[in-house]
Amino acid sequence: MPGAAVGGEGVFPHKMPESKPDIELSSAMERMFDYPAPRAQDNELFSQFKFTRLKGFDYRDGDGTVSRRDPSRPIRANGRYYVWYTKRDSPRPPLGVKRAAEATDTIPSTDWDLSEIWYATSEDGFTWEEKGVAVRRPEKPAIGWRSVATPDILVWKGKYYLYYQAFVETSGIRGDVCPVSVSWSESPDGPWTPTLRQVVPFGEKGEWDQDAIHDPQPVVYKGKIHLYYKSAYNKWPDHRQDYAVAQGLAVAEDPLGPFVKHRLNPVLNSGHETTYFPFKEGMAAMAIKDGNEHSTMQYAPDGVNFEIASVLTLTPTAAGPFTPDAFTGSGNGRGVTWGLCHFINAGDRDHQHTILARFDCDLSLDWHDPAMKQTGIWHRPEVYFSQGLTREQRQRIATQRPEP
C-alpha cells in the first residue's frame, strides 16, 4: 500500500506498514521493504533450523574409518524416502590435504577421497536403512576411478539420474580438480548405468570455472533441466587460502546433455554447497559458509538473478532439501520443510569423519510454524567458548599489551 499511514508527519509509524511508506527513509529502512516481508517473522524465506541425529547408520564408534557426507535431496518413491550420499570406508582415517602426496590406493587423502556413492531408504526420514552401493568407482583410467562423490538426483520422464563429481586424481594434489559425470537407472534401487563421461564442460583457461565443476544439483524449471553447480576460483596454482567460491548454472533439454552454461554465470557469488529449490514462479537458494553473502536465503524470480531474501543462522551444511516439486516444473514452487545435511567435525583431528543428519525448517508456502520463525537463538556458553583463540592469536595479543 504506497503511502501507508504514518504517525506524525514524515515519521515512521509505530504499527509496521505492509509496504514502504511514502516518506523519506534511511537506507536501512528503505532496504527493509526490499525483503519478501519487512518483519522476518512474516518472511516465507526466513526460518530457524532444527537438527536431529539420524538412526540406522554405523560409524564404528567414530574411529574415522567410515564417513558419510554430501547427501542428495531425498525423494519419495515406492512408498518410502530415498537418499544418496558419499561414503568412504577405508582402513584408516584420511591423511589430510597437506599430506595428499602420501595417499595410496587404499589410504585416502581427504574425507571424500576413495569414496563411492551409496544409498539408504527410510519410512519416516529419521531412521534409515543403508541399502548398498549405487555407483561404484570404475576401473582406472575411466572417469571417476579415484573417487565418485557429492551426488544429487534427477527424476525425468520415469527414469532416475545421479549426477556426481568424478575424480581422476587424488584429492588435494592440485585441489579438487574434477568433472561432473552422470549415471542413470530405471529404478531408484538401480542398477545404475554410468556414462563414464563429463557432462558439464569446464570453463576455458582463465575463466572462473576452468578447473572444477562441483556439487551438481539438477532442478526441472521451465521445461528444462537446470543444473546448478559451484566452483572454487582464484585458487590454484596460487595460495589455497586465497580461494573464492561462486555458483553457476548449466541448462539442458536431455539429462545426458548437452549442458549449456548460462551467459550470466556465476549466478550466485556466495555459498559453499548448492541448495536450490523451486519457490513460487522462481528459484530459491541457500548460500552458506563462503562469500560476502554467506548465511543468506536468496531468491530469483527467473532462476538466474538472485537477491537476498533473508539472513540465516545455524544453517545446515551441504543441505539436501526434500523438494516434492523439484522435478514437476509446475511453476508454483511450494518450498521445503526438511532435508538432510552433514557435520564434518564428527571426529577429532586423528579420526576425521563426517556424519549425516536431518534438519527441519519452515521455508514453505503451505506450512506456518511460528517456532521456526523466531529470530533469537540462545546457545550455551560452551558453544561460544569452543570458538576460542588459537595459541598464535594469544601470543600476538600478549605482544600488543600496552606498557603500564
C-alpha positions in Angstrom: 0.0 0.0 0.0 2.0 3.0 -1.2 1.5 6.0 1.1 0.6 3.8 4.1 -0.5 5.8 7.2 2.3 7.1 9.5 2.2 8.6 13.0 3.4 12.2 12.9 4.0 13.8 9.6 7.1 12.2 7.9 7.7 10.0 10.9 7.9 6.2 10.7 4.8 4.7 12.3 4.6 2.5 15.4 2.5 -0.1 13.5 4.5 -1.9 10.8 3.4 -0.8 7.3 2.7 -3.7 4.9 4.7 -1.7 2.2 7.1 1.1 2.1 5.5 4.3 3.4 5.6 7.5 1.3 8.1 9.3 3.5 11.8 9.9 3.4 13.6 6.9 4.9 17.2 6.0 5.8 18.9 3.4 3.6 18.4 0.7 6.2 14.6 1.3 6.4 14.4 1.6 2.6 16.1 -1.8 2.3 13.8 -3.4 4.8 11.0 -3.3 2.3 13.1 -5.0 -0.4 12.7 -8.3 1.5 9.7 -10.5 1.0 8.3 -9.1 4.2 9.6 -6.2 6.4 9.4 -8.4 9.5 11.5 -11.6 9.5 8.7 -13.5 11.3 6.4 -12.9 8.3 9.0 -13.7 5.7 8.3 -17.0 3.9 12.0 -17.3 3.1 13.2 -16.9 6.7 13.5 -19.8 9.1 15.3 -21.2 12.0 16.8 -24.7 11.6 16.3 -27.7 14.0 18.7 -30.7 13.8 18.1 -34.3 14.6 20.6 -37.3 14.8 19.7 -40.0 12.3 19.2 -43.6 13.3 20.4 -46.6 11.4 24.0 -45.6 10.3 27.0 -47.2 11.9 30.2 -45.1 12.2 32.3 -47.7 14.0 32.4 -45.7 17.3 33.8 -42.7 15.5 37.2 -44.2 14.6 37.3 -42.3 11.4 37.3 -45.3 9.0 33.7 -44.7 7.9 32.3 -41.4 6.7 29.0 -40.4 5.1 28.6 -36.9 3.7 27.0 -34.7 0.9 23.5 -36.1 0.8 21.3 -35.7 -2.2 17.9 -34.2 -1.9 15.7 -37.0 -0.5 12.9 -38.2 -2.9 9.8 -40.2 -2.3 9.4 -43.4 -4.3 7.9 -46.9 -3.8 6.3 -45.7 -0.6 9.5 -44.6 1.2 12.2 -42.0 1.1 15.4 -42.5 -0.8 18.7 -40.6 -0.3 22.1 -40.9 -2.0 25.4 -39.8 -0.4 29.2 -40.0 -0.5 30.5 -42.9 1.6 34.2 -43.5 2.4 35.1 -46.9 4.0 38.8 -47.1 4.4 41.3 -48.9 6.7 42.3 -45.6 8.3 41.1 -42.0 8.5 42.2 -39.6 5.8 45.7 -38.1 5.9 44.6 -34.6 5.1 45.3 -32.2 2.3 48.8 -31.3 3.4 49.8 -35.0 3.1 47.9 -35.7 -0.1 51.0 -36.9 -1.8 51.3 -39.8 0.7 47.9 -41.2 -0.1 47.7 -44.7 -1.7 45.2 -46.9 -3.4 43.7 -47.7 -0.1 44.6 -44.8 2.2 42.6 -41.6 1.4 43.9 -38.0 1.3 40.6 -36.3 2.2 37.3 -37.3 3.6 35.8 -37.7 0.1 38.9 -39.4 -1.5 38.4 -43.1 -2.4 34.7 -42.8 -2.0 31.7 -44.3 -3.6 28.0 -43.4 -3.8 25.7 -45.3 -1.5 22.0 -45.0 -0.8 19.6 -45.6 2.0 15.8 -45.7 2.5 13.5 -44.6 5.3 9.9 -44.8 6.3 9.9 -41.5 8.3 13.0 -39.5 7.4 14.6 -40.1 10.8 15.5 -43.9 10.8 17.4 -45.0 7.7 18.4 -48.4 6.3 21.5 -48.4 4.3 20.9 -50.5 1.1 24.3 -50.6 -0.5 26.4 -49.1 -3.3 24.6 -47.2 -6.1 27.6 -46.0 -8.1 31.0 -47.7 -7.8 34.4 -46.4 -8.8 35.1 -47.7 -12.3 38.4 -49.2 -13.3 41.3 -46.8 -14.0 41.6 -44.7 -16.2 37.9 -44.3 -16.6 36.4 -41.0 -15.2 35.8 -41.4 -11.5 38.4 -44.1 -11.0 39.8 -42.4 -8.0 36.6 -41.3 -6.3 32.9 -40.7 -7.0 31.3 -38.2 -4.6 28.7 -35.5 -3.9 25.7 -36.9 -5.7 22.3 -35.4 -6.4 19.3 -37.0 -8.0 17.1 -36.1 -11.0 13.8 -37.8 -11.9 13.0 -37.2 -15.5 10.3 -39.0 -17.7 10.2 -42.0 -15.4 13.9 -42.5 -15.2 16.5 -41.7 -12.5 19.8 -39.8 -13.0 22.6 -39.4 -10.5 25.0 -36.5 -11.1 28.3 -36.5 -9.1 31.9 -35.5 -9.0 34.1 -38.0 -10.8 37.8 -37.7 -9.6 40.6 -38.9 -11.8 43.4 -37.9 -9.3 44.0 -37.8 -5.6 42.0 -35.0 -3.9 44.4 -32.4 -2.6 47.3 -32.9 -5.1 46.0 -29.9 -7.1 43.0 -29.1 -5.0 39.7 -30.8 -6.1 40.2 -30.7 -9.9 37.3 -32.9 -11.1 34.5 -33.0 -13.6 30.8 -34.0 -13.2 29.5 -37.2 -14.6 26.1 -39.0 -14.5 24.7 -42.5 -14.2 21.1 -43.5 -14.9 18.6 -46.2 -13.9 15.1 -47.3 -14.5 14.6 -47.7 -10.7 15.8 -45.8 -7.6 17.2 -49.1 -6.4 19.4 -49.5 -9.5 21.2 -51.0 -11.2 22.9 -47.8 -12.4 24.5 -47.4 -15.8 27.4 -45.0 -15.8 28.1 -42.8 -18.8 31.8 -42.5 -17.9 32.0 -39.1 -19.4 32.0 -35.4 -18.4 28.5 -33.9 -18.9 29.2 -30.2 -17.8 32.2 -28.7 -19.5 35.0 -26.9 -17.7 35.4 -23.2 -18.4 38.1 -22.1 -20.8 41.6 -21.4 -19.4 41.4 -18.2 -17.4 37.6 -18.5 -16.8 36.3 -18.8 -13.2 35.3 -22.5 -13.5 38.3 -23.7 -15.5 39.3 -26.4 -13.1 36.3 -27.9 -11.4 32.5 -28.3 -11.6 31.4 -29.3 -8.1 28.1 -30.1 -6.2 25.8 -30.6 -9.2 22.2 -30.1 -8.3 19.5 -30.6 -11.0 16.0 -29.0 -10.9 13.4 -29.1 -13.6 12.5 -25.5 -14.4 10.5 -24.0 -17.3 10.5 -27.4 -19.0 14.3 -27.8 -19.0 16.9 -29.3 -16.7 18.6 -26.5 -14.7 21.8 -27.9 -13.2 23.3 -25.6 -10.6 27.0 -26.1 -9.6 29.8 -24.5 -7.7 33.4 -23.8 -8.5 36.3 -22.5 -6.4 38.4 -20.0 -8.2 41.3 -17.5 -7.5 42.9 -20.6 -6.0 45.4 -22.9 -7.8 48.3 -22.6 -8.5 48.2 -19.6 -6.1 47.8 -19.9 -2.4 44.9 -22.1 -1.4 43.7 -19.7 1.3 43.0 -17.0 -1.3 40.2 -19.0 -2.9 36.8 -17.7 -3.7 33.6 -19.7 -4.4 30.7 -18.9 -6.8 27.9 -20.9 -8.3 26.9 -21.3 -11.9 24.0 -22.7 -14.0 24.0 -25.1 -16.9 20.8 -25.9 -18.8 19.9 -29.0 -20.9 16.9 -30.4 -22.6 18.1 -34.0 -22.0 19.6 -35.4 -18.8 22.7 -36.6 -20.6 23.3 -33.2 -22.2 24.5 -31.2 -23.8 24.5 -28.7 -21.0 24.9 -25.1 -22.0 26.2 -22.7 -19.4 24.2 -19.5 -18.7 25.7 -16.4 -20.2 25.5 -14.6 -16.8 27.5 -17.2 -14.8 28.2 -17.1 -12.0 24.6 -16.6 -10.8 25.4 -16.7 -7.1 28.5 -15.0 -5.6 28.5 -16.9 -2.3 27.8 -20.3 -0.8 30.0 -23.4 -0.4 27.4 -26.0 -1.5 24.4 -25.9 -3.8 21.0 -25.8 -2.2 18.3 -24.8 -4.6 14.5 -25.4 -4.8 11.6 -24.1 -6.8 9.7 -21.3 -4.9 6.7 -19.5 -6.4 7.5 -18.8 -10.0 11.2 -18.7 -9.5 14.1 -20.4 -7.6 15.3 -20.1 -4.0 18.9 -20.7 -3.0 20.6 -21.1 0.4 24.1 -19.6 0.5 26.3 -20.9 3.4 29.9 -20.6 4.5 31.7 -18.7 1.7 31.4 -15.2 0.3 30.1 -11.8 1.5 26.6 -13.1 1.3 27.0 -16.3 3.2 24.3 -17.3 5.7 21.5 -15.9 3.4 18.4 -17.2 1.6 18.3 -15.8 -1.9 15.5 -15.7 -4.5 15.4 -15.2 -8.2 12.0 -14.9 -10.0 13.8 -16.1 -13.2 16.1 -18.7 -11.6 19.1 -16.6 -12.5 19.2 -13.1 -10.9 19.3 -13.8 -7.2 18.7 -11.2 -4.5 19.0 -11.7 -0.7 15.6 -12.7 0.8 16.7 -13.2 4.4 19.7 -13.7 6.7 20.0 -17.1 8.4 21.8 -18.5 11.4 22.8 -22.1 12.4 22.4 -23.2 8.8 22.6 -26.8 7.6 25.8 -27.7 5.8 25.6 -29.4 2.4 21.8 -29.3 2.7 19.8 -31.6 0.5 16.1 -30.4 0.9 13.2 -32.7 0.4 11.5 -31.0 -2.5 8.5 -32.8 -3.9 8.1 -30.4 -6.8 11.8 -30.2 -7.8 11.1 -32.2 -10.9 7.5 -31.3 -11.8 8.2 -28.0 -13.4 4.9 -26.7 -12.0 5.9 -23.0 -12.0 4.4 -22.8 -8.5 7.2 -24.0 -6.1 5.9 -24.6 -2.6 9.2 -24.6 -0.7 10.7 -27.0 1.8 10.3 -28.1 5.4 13.1 -30.7 5.9 16.0 -32.4 4.4 19.4 -34.0 5.2 22.8 -32.4 5.8 26.1 -33.3 7.2 28.5 -32.4 10.0 32.2 -32.6 9.0 33.5 -32.3 12.6 32.1 -35.5 14.0 35.5 -36.8 14.9 38.7 -35.3 16.3 41.9 -34.4 14.3 43.1 -38.1 14.2 39.7 -39.6 13.5 38.3 -37.3 10.8 34.9 -38.3 9.5 31.5 -36.8 8.6 28.0 -37.8 9.7 24.6 -37.3 8.1 21.9 -35.5 10.0 18.3 -34.2 9.5 17.3 -30.6 9.5 13.8 -29.2 9.8 12.7 -25.6 8.9 9.8 -23.5 7.6 10.7 -22.3 4.2 7.3 -23.4 2.9 4.2 -21.7 1.5 2.0 -24.5 2.8 3.1 -24.7 6.4 3.4 -22.0 9.1 5.3 -22.9 12.2 5.8 -19.8 14.5 8.5 -21.6 16.5 10.6 -21.8 13.3 10.2 -18.0 12.7 11.7 -16.8 16.0 14.7 -14.6 15.4 16.5 -15.3 18.7 18.7 -18.4 19.3 20.3 -18.8 22.7 23.3 -21.1 22.8 25.0 -22.3 25.9 28.3 -20.6 26.7 30.3 -23.7 25.7 29.2 -23.2 22.1 30.9 -19.8 22.1 33.9 -20.9 24.1 34.6 -23.7 21.7 35.5 -20.9 19.2 38.4 -19.9 21.3 41.6 -18.1 20.4 44.5 -20.1 18.9 47.9 -20.2 20.6 49.3 -17.9 17.9 46.5 -15.4 18.5 47.0 -15.3 22.2 50.8 -14.8 21.6 50.0 -11.9 19.3 47.7 -10.3 21.9 50.3 -10.7 24.6 52.9 -8.8 22.5 50.5 -6.0 21.9 49.7 -5.2 25.5 50.3 -1.5 26.3 53.1 -0.5 28.6 51.9 0.0 32.3 
